[in-house]
Amino acid sequence: MTTLHPEIERITQRIIERSAESRAQYLELIRANRPDGFARKKLTEGNQAHASAGCAVMDKVQLLGASWPNIGIVTAYNDMLSAHQPYETYPQIIRDAARAANATAQVAGGVPAMCDGVTQGQDGMELSLFSRDVIAMAAAIALSHDTFDSTMYLGVCDKIVPGLVVAAMRFGWLPAVFVPAGPMPSGLPNPEKARIRQEFARGNVGRDKLLEAEAASYHAPGTCTFYGTANSNQMVMEMVGLHLPGAAFVQPGEELRTALTREATKKAASISIAGDYTPAGEMIDERSIVNAVVGLMATGGSTNLVLHLASFAASAGIVLTPQDMAEISAVTPLLCRIYPNSAADVNHFHAAGGMGFLIRELIKGGLVHADARTINGTLADQAMEPFIGADGDIEWREPPETSGDLEILRPVDQPFDKEGGLKLLEGNLGESVTKISAVKPEYRLVEAPARIFDTQGDVKKAYQAGELNKDVIVVVRFQGPGANGMPELHSLTPILGSLQDDGHHVALVTDGRMSGASGKIPNAIHLSPEGVRGGPIARLRDGDPLRLNCETGELNFLGDVKEFNARAPAVHVPNQTDTGLGRELFATMRAEAGDAASGASFFRFAGMN
């Protein structure tokens, strides 16, 4: 048995001790709802009749009194998201598979699912982060019928899986299985897509060429193939064991994809009260959360997960901080290079050995809790690959002994880097985070004058006017959860990348978010306290000297600190950007949102500000 790395053990123990009271309260909550029989038996005859009225006759017979468990499906299906379009046919596959496993299955409800790719740089992006909490609440409404013995969650993308996870934890007495849909086939290589975006930003190519490149990149049902938030979500679901092993990155439409969905249904039935009862809230514990963080760092995953993992943990009574994540990153070797960290996409990663290889190597290095529970047993049981057996069912095999491509996936003793690349930044401007796994070492220290903006649009206007063609730290304030919902600022990437390619030292500082695919530009994001709540970022002025050192974890104003502290902060004045596209409906969420360090959530679980 491999010995656990002492730092991973220390940090885990610290999280356990910090969370002792809130975790105990959480477990008391879900254990109070522990079933002593099928959930529907608690309902009146009229309740049961309503719950089964729309079902097929064969299911209705079972729901009205027989001995089969009932699986509740919560789906995020819509046609807007390429990643979620395959879910259209899943309910029927699941219903058929449930009957074969002596169970019934019903779509309990749907949840909203917005595409950040559609809203990136648009006003609708200001609803994106809060959609996570709306999804959690929508899933709670679906499950409030209280007639389910197990649950299956159909979701992939950025806020959808985190929202569904919060719901799964709050209904933690129910077993939970998450069912992915898989990535689209590889299209236009990601570096070429990025190049054309930069050329468009410079004005060197027209909109027709840009649209042609974008359509060639995002061209089919399935998840976008770069390693952003959606695919980081899928990795996390495997690391915490809410997926079947190796399920994340099998493409839609493949025979194996359908077989995995059938197998997930069988698993949901088998871990219900009718079988080996495995409540999700007890299965997931502090070890699971640490494993998720290690997986994120070992793969160079999305900075959005810094927010989502804090929210996930808190919903299960576990208090996770950015410091925990940064300290885990410092001892976790980088074993993967997937775009934006290289040219390879998640299909290449899967072909090189994928999650089975990665988990086995992390266990071998003593970097994860191999004994953490999963729907398949323990994390050690997740280090497997699925194949179609001779009978058409899933056959599990050991992952390959060697990586299929050492430029994409490496063993634990041959990492790309000795650490994962997430850094906690501290200084007289507050606390923020940065990801440096895709930032070249020569760009990780930037000392330059600040240029202050209140909107993304103002940054683009200044760039087009030639005002940013110099060493500059672009500061975009009033982008936090309390100001406008904390949108991603990914649409600034081509501009900043172009400036860096021209030889300028540039960086981004913001109380907002960057994309899950944030890449080669050094940045300080999630800055807290945010500007709208009196954070130091609101006192910055054009020309202020700043230092961002991603290596040492420093973000500082370099001028006269006494004069700086005496300044009156700029005031965020609500204007037309707070209305339209339904943004006015989210005013209460903006007012009540917690800070970035605790997940920027509207909810108030223990440990969340």
Secondary structure, 3 states (H helix, E strand, C coil): CCCCCHHHHHHHHHHHHHCHHHHHHHHHHHHCCCCCCCHHHHCCHHHHHHHHCCCCHHHHHHHCCCCCCEEEEEECCCCCCCCCHHHHHHHHHHHHHHHHCCCEEEEEEECCCCCHHHHCCCHHHHHHHHHHHHHHHHHHHHHCCCCCCEEEEECCCCCHHHHHHHHHHHCCCCCEEEECCCECCCCCCHHHHHHHHHHHHHCCCCHHHHHHHHHHHCCCCCECCCCCHHHHHHHHHHHCCCCCCCCCCCCCCCHHHHHHHHHHHHHHHHCCCCCCCCCHHHHCCHHHHHHHHHHHHHHCCCCHHHHHHHHHHHHCCCCCCHHHHHHHHHHCCECECCCCCCCCCHHHHHHHCHHHHHHHHHHHCCCCCCCCEECCEEHHHHCCEEEECCCCCEEEECCCCCCCCCCCECCCCCCCECCCCEEEEEECCEEEEEECCCCCHHHCEEEEEEEEECCHHHHHHHHHCCCCCCCEEEEECCCCHHHHCCCECHHHHHHHHHHHHCCCCEEEEECCECCCCCCCCCEEEEEECCHHHCCHHHHCCCCCEEEEECCCCEEEECCCHHHHHHCCCCCCCCCHHHCCCCHHHHHHHHHHCCCHHHCCCCCCCCCCC
